[in-house]
Amino acid sequence: MSQVGTVVSVFIDSPGLFLDKPFDYSVQSELAQSVEVGQRVFVSFGHQFKSGVIWQVHHKVAIGEKVKPILDLVDDQPVLTPEQCSLASWLCERYACTMYDAITAILPGAFRVKGDIVIQPVQTALVPDDITATPLWGSIARDKPTERALFAQFGKSARAQVAAWEKAGYLRRRLIVKEEVQAFEVSWLVRQRPAQELQAAAEVRRKRASKQARLLEALARAEEIEWKRSEFSRDTVEALVREGWLIEQVRPKSRLKWAKQKVAAPPELTESQARALAHIREQLDAGTARTVILHGVTGSGKTEVYIRSIEDVLARGLSAIVLVPEIALTPQMVGRFYARFGERIAVLHSALTLGERRDEWGRILRGEASIVIGARSAVFAPVQNLGLLIVDEEHEPSYKQEEAPHYDARDVALERASSFGALTVFGSATPSLQALYLAEHGQARMVTLPIRVNQRPLPAVEIIDMRDELRAGNKSLFSDRLADEIEKTIALGQQVILFLNRRGFASSMLCRACGEGMHCPHCDISLTVHRDAHGMRLVCHYCGYEEQSPVECPACGERALRSFGIGTEQIEQSLKETWPQLRALRMDVDTTRKKGSLKHIVEQFEQRQADVLIGTQMIAKGLDFPHVRLVGVMAADTMLEVPDYRANERTFQLLTQVAGRAGRAETDGVTIIQTYRPDHFAVLAAARHDFPSFYREERMQREVFSYPPFCEMAVFLATHSDEVLSRGAAARFERELRRASLPDGTVVLPASPSGIRRIEDKYRYQVVLKYQRWEDVRDIVDPAFRLVKQRMNEYGGACRLDVNAQRIG
């Protein structure tokens, strides 16, 4: 006979298609009123113990005999809001991912829970001698091991013996649940009597109990203080607690340390800033989900418009999220926002420690922070009453997640705005074609900031044809014109930025005798040349393989190996050889691996401790260095050579953005673009700051060849160490699509090798699907994907489906 009680539906914290559904568990009567959607629980699942998230709560329902009870309730309060749970369901539908993938994307890894069963003897039990003499019992009595450790030591056969001993009452199993990252908590001392009484009591105790007197005086001045053990001992505090003068309260505190910021007076808005802000306020007043595209030239003051818009939102009792595309931008953005809003801001990005991320998440969840700033994943922050979502530098591809779930933070922002009736602002000096497409079709409103805040002109841009330099005998990395401007800029006491979107010393190593290149043994890609104090290293930027550069060619034995192409390391070396007196910093993946290194580089350059900053795309966007007069683009061609339908757009955007780093203060800026393709329309448009002409040309090409935004793409990728299996999986997926009734206009490209056929010894084959709306093809594509994925899992391979893909291969 079934009983009536509370049942919760739980999504298990484990990957796999089999687990992609909720499982029901009963709740003990004493916990029935405590369970809520979004709380984490620990449950028994088969022979294992798993954490999970409560997705539904059912009170007063019949509980079947096979329904297991939850083992433990991890949280007092939910770590996911109901809106976030709905968002997870939307992610599953939009990006064909599992609920595990969706929850993992939303909830920081700092909230992972692990549990073990500890096996202990029952002290009062009379255990027979023949049992206590066994090695298995000896280990249990001596070590009180976890079940996992015991079975690893004695094998699975010990499972039946332990179960028998437990049934006989000789031992018991106890669940130990532990969070991998604990919340950071501190004690606060709160006064319980009026300040005058505390002051009088302090006077009485000043001679006989001076430490108690100091504490009473401190609480007389402030109603509560954080308890620092170095100032007041536990004996001192407990004595005053017993007498009723104060109480101790334990409260969570963020481990993230805030640097002190000067509170600057808000600058006066320009006419175009005031007009843009008025448009945004108009949209906020509408009270329903709206989208604004803020197209402002570099240095036009978009950040100040963001800040004023957030002030309006906070005045309405609402909260805001600000997304930036790179962690590199976070320190400067946080500094400006902290100077205006103090600790009302929270920060979320991958450079924080797990503990810091957990603490910041908690502050947001408790409502202590009403402004969230961070990179892509900050779009999932558990804010309450969201009123404004700002996506700065919205054109950046880094807003697209490359791992499952393959979400686009811009799409997620629009979905969350829809849930809250909030406003979304997409800001950029070079809006993406997708954003402009929204404006064209009335789904967004365009607002412009056409001039810089200081009325300074945009930097003069010169294109240098490097073919002419070569013909004139200049084999240096620096054209004569760029070299002259570097010397002039340094003489003026200003700074230089040198941009190249390729790290390392050189792009490849080639034998000039036989033509053989140095390739990664695990990937179908050339090894990149890096140089350090120990000499030349060859590194694969895909799998991390590394070797010292050989002296002789492995293929022909000749000493004819030479490096080709350039990288940021070579620019740094050449700069130091040409101008030894210059102080240079380099900002790329290699120099920013350590925690805090990126912020340190930015601060050094801000404080003028260096003359030149060399970097990749990290330095091309959003950073504001007022003393930069000159920007040099070392090789614009490298961006055009990428086999990507967005190569023209990315080149135009990066050139425009990096050019905008120059002349942001009182000095006129100069940008010099070095290229072997000076007539390319993207380079010419960037040099003229001519966004409309670039947009017209690129829009026409995209429409003719049916690329986004005129369609959407999904890319299926199969990987396996056996090339036959990966190719077969892609072919099977293609067949499943072709035999279905796909909507008219849908295009299925044949299964083919990916752009890089092999990475980490796994062969990669793909199928590209072009369609108008995901909703029209989802019920065909998703089942086909799951079918092939399940089959590939059985063969030890993997499949992924990137919906709304931003690149092919």
DOZAZA-843124 format. One record per residue: y, x, z of N, C-alpha, C in turn; residue in one letter. Coordinates in steps of 0.05 Angstrom, whole numbers, plus 5000, padded with zeros to 4 digits. Example, Ala and Ser with C-alpha at 12.3 -4.5 7.8 and 13.67 -1.06 7.14 Angstrom:
2
488652645156491052465156493452645156a/495552575142497952735143500152585157s/
***
This chain:
809
497650175000500050005000502550185000m/504250134980506750294978508750204999s/510450385008512550325027515250325013q/517250215026519950195014521650405027v/523250545011524950745021526850854999g/527751095002529651224983528151424966t/528651404940527551584920529851714905v/529551984900531552124884530252234859v/531752224837530852344812532052624811s/530352824807531253104809530653254783v/532653404773532153594751531453864764f/529053964756528054204768529454444756i/529954644773531354894765529355084752d/528455014728526655184713526855114683s/526755314666527055264637524455144626p/524455054602522054954589522354664581g/521354604557521554324547520054124564l/517754214576516154034592517753934616f/519454104627520954034651523653894645l/524153844619526753724612526753424616d/526353344641526453064649526553054679k/527652834690527752814720525052744732p/524552854756522152794771522952654797f/521352454805521952294828520752414854d/522352414875521552504901522552304922y/520952264943521852084964523652244984s/525152105000526952225019526252125047v/525952305066525452225093527552035104q/526851845121528751645130531151765143s/530851985158533152105172535152235152e/534252285127536052405108537052195087l/536051955088536551765067539551705062a/541051705083543951645081545551895074q/544252125073545652375068545452465039s/543552365024543152464997545152344978v/546152514960548152424940547552564913e/548452444892548252564866549752834866v/548553044854549853304853549153494875g/547553404895546653584916544153734906q/543753974918541354124912539254064933r/536754054923534454014941532254214935v/530454244954528154414950525654234950f/523954264930521654084927519154244920v/516854104924514254214916513754124888s/513054314871512554254843509954394835f/507754244833505154364828504454534852g/503754784847503154974868505555144875h/507855074865510255234869512355074884q/514455214893516655084906519155144891f/520654934883522954964865525454834877k/527654944869530154804875530854624852s/532554434857533354244836535954104844g/536853934826539353784831538753484829v/539753344849539353054849541052924827i/539752764810541152644788541552344792w/539752214807540051934813538951884841q/540051684855539151604882538451314880v/535951244889535050964889534350894918h/535850714929535350614957533650364956h/532050334977530350084980528650024956k/527150234948525250194926522450254936v/520450154922517750204929517050494923a/515650624942514950904939511950924935i/511051014912508251044906506951264922g/504351254925502851444941503051724930e/503351754904503452024892506152144892k/508152004902510952114902511152294926v/511752544921512052744942514852724955k/515052804980517752804993519153064986p/521853054987523353304984522753475008i/522853735005522253915027524753985043l/526953995030529454075044531853985028d/533953915042536553855029538254095033l/538954235011540354495013543254455021v/544654245010547554215013548153975032d/550354015048551453785062553053615043d/554453745024556053605004555153684976q/555453514957554653574929556153824919p/554753984903556054214890556854144861v/555953914851556753804825557853524830l/560153474817561353204818559953014800t/560152754804558952564785559952604756p/562452684753563552734726562252974714e/561653174729560253414719557353344711q/556153164726553353084719553452934692c/555452764688555752624662556252824640s/557853034646558453234627555953384619l/554153434638551653574631549953404612a/549953144616548452974597549752984569s/552352994568553753014542553153284529w/552953504544552253754533549553754520l/547653614533544953594521545053454494c/546553234493546653084467548253234446e/550453364454552153494434551053754423r/549553904441548654174432545654204432y/544253984434541253984432540054184451a/540954184476539954364496538454204517c/537054344535535654224557537654174580t/536854004599538553954622538754204639m/536654364639536754624654538954794643y/539054814616541154974603543954874610d/544254604610546854484615547754534644a/545954494663546654534691547254834696i/545655004684546055294687548855374677t/549655254655552355314643554555224662a/554154994675556254874692556455004719i/554155034732554055134760553755434760l/555555584774555355874774552755974785p/551956204776549456324785549456384815g/551856384827552056434856550756214872a/550055994860548955764874545855754871f/544655974862541755974860540455974888r/538255834890536855814915534055914912v/533056054932530256144931528956054957k/526455994955524955904979522156024980g/521156065003518456175007517156015030d/514456015028512855905050511956135067i/512656125093511756335112509356225126v/507256385127504756305140504556435168i/504256265189504256365216501856255232q/500656415249498556305267499656105287p/498155905294498855715315498155845341v/500155905358499756065382497755935401q/497655675402495855535422493055485412t/492555555387489955505375487855705384a/485455615388483155785395481755865370l/482256095359481256175333478656335338v/476456265324473956405328474256705321p/472556865334472757155330472057245302d/470157095289469457175262471757135242d/473656965249476056925232478157145238i/478657185264480757385271479957665263t/477357715258476457975250476858025220a/477557825205477857855176480557995169t/480658155148483158285139485258075133p/484457845122486357635114487857535139l/486257465160487557375185489257595198w/488257835196489758055208492558085196g/492658045169495258065156497057835164s/495857595167497457365175498557405203i/496857485221497657515249499657745253a/499357955238501058195241503758165227r/503658065201506058075185507457815182d/506057585188507157325183508357315155k/506657365135507657405107508457145094p/509857175072510356935055507756875039t/507556635031505156555016504956714990e/507256764977507156914952506157204957r/507057334978506257604984503357614992a/502357415007499657415016497657384993l/498257194975496457154952496657384932f/498957514931499157754913497357974924a/497057994951495458204963492458144962q/491757894968488957824971487857654948f/489557584929488557434906488557134910g/488156994889488256704890485956584907k/483856724911481556624927482456574956s/484556714964485456674992486756404996a/487556274973488856014976487055804989r/484555794981482655604993482255665023a/482055925030481555995058483955915075q/486355965065488755895080488855595084v/488255445063488355155065486355055086a/483955175087481855095106482755155135a/483955395139484955465165487255285174w/488955215155491155025162490054755170e/488054665156486854395162485454405190k/484354635197483054665223485054705245a/487654735239489654765260490055045270g/489055245255489255525263491955645255y/493055545234495655655225497355435213l/499855495209501755305197503455445177r/504355285157506155385136508855275141r/510855445139513655365144515355445120r/516955255110518755305087521255445096l/521855675083524355815088526055805063i/528355665064530155645041532555815046v/533155975026535456165029537056165003k/539656135005541356164982541756464976e/541656534950541956814943544756924951e/546756754950549456834958550356634979v/550956735003551956565024554956515022q/555756275031558656225032559856405054a/562256495048563656675067565356495086f/564856535112566256365132567656535153e/569856435163571256565184571956365206v/572456465230573156295253576156265256s/576956025262579755975268579955865297w/582055955310582555865337584855655336l/584355415347586255195345587055115373v/589655105378590555035405590154735410r/589654675436589054395444591154285463q/593154445470595354345488598054425476r/600154305485602854365475603554655478p/605354755460606055035460607355115487a/608954935499610255005525608155075547q/605954915548603954955568602555225563e/601955285537600655545531602455775539l/605055755534606955965541607056005572q/607055775586607055795616604555925626a/602255845615599655965623599556265617a/600856345596600856625589602456785609a/604656675619606256815639604656865664e/603156655672601556685697599456905694v/598256925670596057115666596857395656r/599457435653600257685640599257935654r/599057935680598158175695595158175699k/593957955706591157955713589257915689r/590357795668588657745644590457775619a/591258015613593258065592592257985564s/589658025559588657945533588657645528k/588057495550588257205548591157125544q/592957265558595857195555596757235526a/595857465514596757515486595757295467r/593257205472592156995455593656735459l/594256665484595756415489598456425476l/599756655477602456685465602256655434e/600156775423599856755394599456465385a/597956305401597556025394599955845401l/601655945420604155805425606055825402a/605856055387607656095364606555945339r/603855925337602655795314600455615324a/600155375312598155185322595255295318e/594855465299592255575295592555855283e/590556025289590556295278587656375270i/587456545250584856645243583956845264e/581456815273580456985295579557255283w/580957465290580157735282578957865307k/576457945305574958055328576258305339r/577758445321579058695331581358635349s/582358385349584658325366583858185392e/581857995390581057845413577957845415f/576957915439574057925442572957645446s/570257625443568957365447569257275476r/569157455495569457375523572257245528d/574257365516577057255519577156975507t/576056935483576156675470574556465485v/572156545493570356345506571556255533e/572956435547574156365572576256145568a/577956175548580055975543578855725531l/576655745516575355505506574255335529v/573055465549571855325572574055175587r/576455295588578655175603580154965587e/579354925562580554715545583254785532g/583855045531586355125518586155125487w/583755175477583455205448580555135441l/580155095415577355065405577055265381i/574555325376573855495353572855325330e/573855365306572955225282572055435261q/569755385249568755565228569455435201v/570855595184571755495158571055685136r/570555585112570055765090572555905081p/572256155070574556305061573656465036k/575456485017574856634993574856934997s/572857064985572757354986574757484967r/575857324949577657434929580357514942l/581157754938583657854950585957814930k/588057694940590457644923592457864927w/593357974905595458174906598158034911a/599858154927602458034932604158034906k/605357814901607057794876609857724884q/611757844869614557764873614957484862k/616257314878616857044868619357054851v/618957024825621257044807622456764802a/625056764799626356504793625556414765a/624956154761624156054735626356124714p/625556224691627556284671628656034658p/630956064647632155834633630755784607e/630055534601628555474577630355494552l/629155584531630555574505630555284495t/632055244475632154974464629454884453e/627955064440625354984429623354954452s/623555114473621755074496622254804509q/624754734513625454474525624454244508a/624654274482623754064464620654034465r/619354264466616454254468615554134494a/616854204516616154094542616653794542l/618753694530619253414528617053264513a/616053384492613853264477611353244494h/610753464510608453464527608653254549i/611053234561611453034582611152754571r/611952714546611652454533608652384531e/607052584524604152534522602952494550q/603952634570602952594597603552314607l/605852214600606651944608604851734596d/603551794574601951594561599551514578a/598551714595596451644614593651624601g/593351694576590751694563590251964550t/587752014543587152274531588752324506a/590152544505591752624482591252924477r/591953014453591753294446594353394433t/595353614443597753744432597054024423v/597854094399597654374389600354504392i/600554704409603054844414602955104397l/604255084374604355314355606955474360h/606655694374609055854381608656134371g/610656244358610456524349610056704373v/609056954369608657134391611257184405t/611257174432613657214448615456974450g/614556734442616256504442616256354469s/614656454488614756324515612856094519g/610556114507608555894511607755874540k/607456114554606456104581608455954599t/611055984595612955844611612755544606e/612155464582611755174576609255084591v/607155244592604755174607605455124636y/606955314648607655304676609255054683i/611254994666612854754671611154504668r/609354494649607654264645605854224670s/604854444681603154424705604754334729i/607254414731608954314753609154014751e/609453904727609553614724606953484732d/604753614725602153494731601653494761v/602353714775602053724804603753524818l/606153474808607953274819606752994818a/604952954798603652694795601052674812r/600452884828598052884844595552954828g/595853084805593653154788593153454788l/591053544775590353824774590253924746s/589954184742590054304715588054534713a/587154574688585454804681586754954659i/586955224662588055394641585855594632v/585155584606583155764595584555984580l/583556224584584356454567581856564554v/582156684530579756764515578357014525p/579857194539578757444547579457494576e/577657624590578157704618580557894619i/580958034597583258224596585858084601a/586057824593588557674596588857564624l/586757554639586857414665588757544685t/588757814688590557924709593457854704p/594457884679597257814674597757524678q/595957354668596357064670596356974700m/594357084715594157024743596657114758v/597657354751600057454765602457264761g/602857164736605056994731604756724745r/602356614745601856364758601956384788f/600956604799600956634828603756654838y/605556784823608356814831609656544833a/608756344818609956084818608455874836r/605855904838604255704852602755804876f/602756064881601456164905598456114904g/597256054928594356024930593455744922e/595155604908594255344896592555404871r/592455654863590855724839588055834848i/586155794831583455914835582756054808a/581156254810580456414787577456404783v/576556364758573656364752573156524726l/571756744729570856894705568657084713h/567357194693564857344697565357614711s/567857714712568357974725568457944755a/568557704766568357664795565557714805l/565257794829562657814841561557534845t/558857514849557657244854558857114878l/559357274899560557164923563357054918g/564957204903567757114897567656854880e/565756834861565556594845564756354862r/562856404880562056184897564356084914r/565856274926568056194943570256044928d/570856134903572956004888571955724879e/569455694872568355434865568555244889w/567955344913568255184937571055094942g/573055274938575855204942576654974923r/575754994898576354784879575054524887i/572554534895571054294902572254154926l/573354314945574554194969577454104964r/578554164940581254084934583354274944g/582554514953584454704963586054844940e/584854844917586154954893586354734872a/588754694862589154484842589654594814s/589754864811590054994785587855194782i/586355174761584155364755584855534731v/584655794733585155974711582556144706i/581756164681579456324676578656324647g/576456464642575456484614573756244609a/572156254588570756024576569355844597r/567855954616566255784634568055634654s/570555714657572355574675572855284667a/572155214642572554944632570754754649v/568754854662566954684678567754654707f/570054774715570854774743570854484755a/569954464781569654194793572254074803p/574254064786576853954794576753654798v/578553564815578853274819581453184805q/581352944795583752824782585053014761n/583453094742584453284722586653144705l/588953274703591053164687591753324662g/591153584662591953764640589953984636l/589154024611587354244603588854404582l/589254664588590654844570588755044559i/588555074533586855274520588755464506v/589255694519591055894508589556064487d/591056144466589856284444587356134434e/587755884428585455704422583955794397e/585055964380583756054356581556254361h/581356354385579456574391576556484390e/574856634376571956564374570456594400p/571656744420570256774445570056524461s/571356304453570956044466568255924460y/566856034440564255934433562156104447k/560355964462558156094476555956174457q/555056424458553056514439550256474450e/549856424476547256364487547056064493e/544555964496544155684502545255614529a/546655394532547355204510549755314494p/549655284468551655404451554255234450h/555455194473557755014474560255154465y/562154994456564855084449566654984470d/568055164485569755084507571954894498a/572754914472574854734462573854444460r/571354414451570154154450569654044478d/568754214496568354124524570954034536v/573154184531575754114541576553834532a/576153774506576753504496575053294509l/572553354514570753154526571653104555e/572253314570573153274598575853124599r/577553194580580153044579579652754574a/577752694557577152414551576152274576s/574452404593573452284617575552224637s/577652394639579752364659582252224648f/582352184622584852094610586952304612g/586152554608587952774611589052874585a/590953054586592253174563591053444558l/590353504532589453774524591553904508t/592254154515594154314499592754554488v/592754574462591654814448594054984440f/594255224451596555394446595755644430g/597355714410596755954394599156024376s/599356284370601256364349599956334322a/597356324322595856294296593756084300t/594455824301592455614305590155634286p/587755564296585355564279585555344258s/584055374236583955164216582854904228l/581154924248580054684260582254534274q/584054674289586254544303588154414283a/588854554262590654444242589354204228l/586754214225585353984213585653734230y/585453774257585953554276588753434272l/590753614270593453524267593853374240a/592553474219592753344193591753064193e/589653014209588252754210589152584233h/591452654245592652484266591152494292g/589352684296587952694322589352884342q/591453004334593053184351595853184341a/597653254360600553274353601453564353r/602753644332603653924330606453954342m/606754154360609354214372609854514367v/612154594358612654864350614755004367t/614355274370616355454383616855664362l/618855624345619255794321620656064326p/621856094350623356344355622556464382i/622956724385622356854411624456784432r/623556804457625356714479627856884481v/627757134474630057314476631657324450n/631057134432632357114406631957364388q/630157544397629557774381627957694356r/628257834334626657774311623857864314p/622057744299619357844298619258124287l/617358284295617358574287617258604256p/618658794246618458864218615658984213a/614358884192611558974186611559114160v/610459354160610159514135607159544129e/606459524104603759574095603559844082i/601760014092601460284081598860294066i/598960354040596560384023595360664028d/593160664042591960924049590761074025m/590460934003589661073978591861263969r/594361173972596561353965596761593984d/596161554009596161774029594061974021e/591661884013589562064005590262213980l/591462083961592262213936594462423941r/596062373962598162563969597162793986a/594462793992593263014007593262974037g/593962734047593962684075591262564083n/589562734096586862644104586762564134k/589062554146589262484175588762184178s/588162104203587861824209590561684209l/592661844211595361734213596961784187f/597861564176599561594152602161734160s/603561854141606061994147608061804160d/608061554151610061354161609361294190r/606761254196605961184224606561424242l/605961664233606461904249609461934256a/611161884236614061894241614861694262d/613861444260614561234278613561284306e/611161404309610161474335612061674349i/612961884334614762074345617461954352e/618461774335621061644340620861464365k/618661314367618261134390618161284416t/616661504417616461664442619161794449i/620661874428623361984433625261784445a/624861534438626461314449625561234477l/623361344487622361274513620861014513g/619860934490618360684487615360734484q/613760524482610860554482609660474455q/607160554451605760514425603060384431v/602360194414599660084414598360144387i/595860254388594360314364591860144365l/591459984344589359774344587259844323f/584759834331582459854313580159684324l/579159494309577159314320574359434317n/574059684325571459814324571360024345r/569460004364569260204385567460424376r/567260634393565660874386567361084373g/566061294364567461514350567361474320f/565061394309564761334281562661114277a/562760984255561060754251558260824243s/557761064232555061144224554861444221s/552361534219551661814214549961824189m/550762004170549462014144548862304136l/546562344123545962614113547162644085c/548862844081550062884055548263024035r/545963104044543963234026542163024014a/540962854030539062664019539962374020c/542262314034543362044035542161874056g/540261984072538961814093540861774116e/540961534127542661474150540961464175g/542361474198541061454224541061164233m/538661044235538360764242536960734269h/537460504281536160444306533160384300c/531360504316528460454312527660164319p/529360024333528659754342530159534328h/532359614314534059414300534659504272c/535059324254535759394227538759434225d/539759644238542659684239543059994243i/545260094232545960374235546760424264s/546160664273546960744300549960824299l/551460744319554260814321554561084335t/556361244325556761514337558761484360v/557961594383559761614406559961904413h/562261974425562762254432563762274460r/562562454476563462504503563262804509d/563462864535563463154542560863294536a/558663134532556063254527555463274497h/557363194480556963204451556662934439g/555462924415555162674400552762514409m/553162264413550962084420550761864398r/548361774392547961554373547061314389l/548561094387548060854404547860614386v/545860444393545660184380547259974396c/549159844384550759654398549459384401h/546959364392545459104395543359124417y/541759334418539659354438540159564459c/542159734455542759944475541260204471g/539560214451538060464446540060694443y/539260934453541161164452539561414448e/540661604433539461864430541662064424e/541062314430542962534423542962574392q/545262624381545362664352543862924345s/541962904326540463144318542163334302p/541363594302542763794287541963774258v/539263734254538163724227537463434220e/537563374194536863104185533863054189c/533062844203530162794208528662754182p/529962674160528662614135528162854118a/530263034115529963254097530263524110c/530963534135531163784150533663944145g/535463844128537963994123540063944146e/541764144149543964114169546363994155r/546063744147548163614131548863344142a/548363294167549063044179552063034184l/553362814176556262784180556762494189r/558862464205559562194213561462064193s/561261804190562961654171564261414186f/566661344177568061124189569461224215g/571061044226572561124250572260914271i/572661004296572560824319574760904339g/575060754360577260804379577061074392t/574661184396574361444408575561664389e/575061634363576161834344579161824343q/580261584344583161554345584361694369i/583061654392583961784417583962084414e/581762194403581562484400583562594380q/583862454357585862544337588662524348s/589262324364591962294375592562534394l/590562604411590962824429591263094415k/589763124393589963374377592663404363e/593663174354596263174339598663194358t/598563034380600663034400599563074428w/599063324435597763384461599263284485p/601863254482603563184504603462884511q/602362724493602362434497600162354517l/600862164534598962044553597761794540r/595161794537593861574523591761434540a/591461174537589461014550587860874528l/585260834533583560684514582360444527r/582560214514581559964524579559844504m/576959874511574859754496572459704515d/570259614504567959544521567059784537v/567260014526566160254539567960344563d/570460284562572260374584572760154604t/571659914600572259694618569759584631t/567559744632565059644643565159604673r/566559794687566659784716568459564726k/567759444748569459234760572259344766k/574259204757576959274763578159474743g/576459584725577559794707579459674686s/578859434677580659304658583459254670l/583459134693585959084707587459344712k/586059554718587359814724588659924699h/587359904676588459994651591059844644i/590859574646593259404640595559484659v/594959514685597159584703598359854698e/596660054691597660314684599560304660q/598860164640600560144616603059984623f/602859774638605159614646607159794662e/606159964679607860134695608660394681q/608160404655608960624638607860894647r/605360884657603961134663602561254639q/602861114616601761214591603661154568a/603661314548605361274525604061104503d/601361134501599961004479597460854491v/597060614481594660454488593060414462l/590660514462588760494439586760284447i/586160094429584259894436583259724414g/581259564421580059364402581459104406t/580158884398581458624399582358544427q/581358674448582258624475585258634477m/586558824463589358864466591058694446i/589658534429591058404407592158134415a/591558034439592257764444593357724473k/595557584475596457484500597657674519g/597157934517598258134535601258174529l/602858204550605758224547606658494558d/607258684540608258944549611158974538f/613158954554615958944544616959204532p/615659424538616659684528615259784503h/613559614491612159694466614059644443v/614759864429616359844405614659854380r/612460004380610960054356608059964359l/607059824339604159754337603159874311v/600960024313599660134289596960014286g/596459884263593759784257592359994240v/590260114250589160354239587560304213m/586160084211584460034188583959734186a/585759594173585559304171583059224155a/582059394138579759334121577259274136d/576859404159574359374174573859084181t/575958924185575658644192575058474168m/575958554144575458404120572558444109l/571358664118568658734108566458584121e/567058444143564958304158563858074141v/561158044139559957824123560157554138p/562457444140562957204155565057034140d/564556774138566356604124569156594137y/569256674163571856674177573256944175r/572257134159573357404160576357404153a/577157244133579957244125581657134148n/580756914160582156794182582356974206e/580157114213580257294236582057534230r/582057624205583857854199586757774202t/587457534190590257444192591057404222f/589257284237589957234265590257484281q/588457674278588557924293591058084285l/591558104259593958254251596458124261l/596657864260599057724270599357754300t/597157734314597157744343597958034353q/596658234340597158504349600058594341v/600958494319603758554310605658434331a/604958214342606658074362606958214388g/605358434393605658584418608158764416r/609258804393611558984390614258824392a/616258964403618958854404619258604420g/617958584443618158334459620458344479r/621758564481624058574499626658624483a/628158834490630758874478630659044452e/628459204449628359384426626959234403t/628059274379626759164355623959294352d/622059124345619259224342618659294313g/616659474311615759564284612659554285v/611559444264608659444261607959564234t/606059744235605059884210602159824207i/601459704184598659644178597659834157i/595659994164594360184146591960044134q/591760054107589559904094588960024066t/586559984057585760054030585859804012y/586559574023586759324008589459194013r/591559324004594259224011595058963997p/593458883977594158633962592658393972d/590958423992589358194002591257984014h/590757724008592657524016592957494046f/590757554061590957534091592757754102a/592557994090594258224099597158164092v/597658074067600458014059601657794075l/600157584081601257354097601857444125a/600157614137600657714164603157884164a/603558054144605858224143608458064140a/608357834127610757674123611057464146r/609157464165609157254186609156974172h/607656954151607656714134605156554139d/605156404161602856234168602256024147f/604255874138603755654118602255744093p/603155974082601856064057598956144062s/598456284085595656354091594056104094f/595055904109593555664114592855524088y/594755504069594255364044591955504028r/592055764027590055914011587255894024e/587155934050584655934064583455654065e/585155454068584255174069582955104042r/584155194020583055133994580355253990m/580055503999577455643996575255504013q/575955434037573955304055573155034043r/574954884032574354624021572554643997e/573154843979571654883955568754953961v/568355123981565655223987564355074010f/565654854019564554684040563854844066s/565854954078565655084104567354934124y/566754964150568554844171571454914166p/573254734171572954474184572154244166p/571454294141570754074123567853984125f/566454114143563754024150563154154177c/560854094188559954234212557354364205e/556654584219554254724213552454744238m/549854744234547954804255546255034243a/545655234260544055464251541655484269v/539255454256536655484270535855774267f/534955904289534156184288531456204302l/529456324288526856374299526556684302a/525456774325525157054329522257104340t/521057324330518357394339517857684330h/516157824345515458104338513858114313s/512557884306511057864281512857724260d/513457874239515357764219514157514206e/511557504202510357264189510857014206v/510657044232510956804249513856714250l/515756904251518556814251519356694225s/518456804202518956684176517656414174r/515156394184513756134183515055914199g/516155994223517555794239520055684226a/521555864213523955774198523155594175a/521055674161520155504138519155234148a/517855224171516954964182519254784189r/521354904202523654754209525054644183f/525254804163526354714138524754484126e/522154504127520454284116520854024132r/521054044158521453804175524053674168e/526153824162528653704154528553574127l/527353714108527253614080525653364077r/523553334094521853094091523152854105r/525352894120526752674134528852564115a/529852334123532052194108534752284119s/535652514110538252614119540452464104l/542752424117545052284104545952424079p/547052264061548152384036550252594043d/550252804027552253024031551253234050g/548953194063547853394081546453604064t/546953854071545854084056544054254074v/541554304065539754474079539454734063v/540354954073539955214059537155324065l/535855444046533155534049532855734072p/530455734084529855934105530156214094a/531456384109532056654099532356844122s/532157114117532657304139535557274150p/535857324175538457314187540057554177s/542757554183544457774173543358044182g/542358064207540958304216538058214220i/536258304203533558194202531958244227r/532458474240530858544264532758654286r/532458544310533958644333531958654357i/531958884370530058934393527158874385e/526458964361523658934351522858644347d/524758464345524258184339525458114312k/523758004295524657924268525957654270y/528057624254529857384257530057244229r/529256994229529556824205531056574212y/532656474194534456254200534456044179q/535355804187535855574169538655474176v/540255434155543055334159543155054149v/544354874165544654594158547654524159l/548654404137551354314136551454014135k/553153894152553253604154556053524163y/556653264162559253164169559553114199q/557652974210557852904238555052954251r/555053084274552653134289551152874296w/552652674303551352414310549652304288e/550252374263548752264240546152404235d/545852654245543452804240541952884265v/543052834288541852924313539052824317r/538552564311535852444316533752554297d/534552704277532752834259532453134266i/534653254271534653544276533453614303v/534253474324533353534351530253524354d/528953304345526053294347524753514331p/525753574307524653794291524854064305a/527154104318527554354333525654374356f/525354154371523554164395520654204386r/519854084364517154124354516554414347l/518354544332517954814324518255004348v/520154944365520555114389518055114407k/516954884411514554864428512255034416q/511955014390509855164376510355464378r/512855544374513555834376513155944404m/513755774424513255864452510355924457n/508555764444505655814447504856084435e/506356174415505656424402507356654413y/508856604434510356824446512956884433g/513856704415516456744402518556564414g/520856554401523056394411524656264388a/525756044394527555904374530055814388c/532155804373534655704384536055544362r/537655354371539255184352542155194361l/543855304344546655324350548055094335d/548754884350550154654338553154714337v/554454624316557354684312557654994312n/555955124297555955414296558555514283a/559555734294561955864284561456094265q/558956174264558256394245555356364236r/554656484214551956484203550856764206i/548356774216547157034220547857164246g/
***
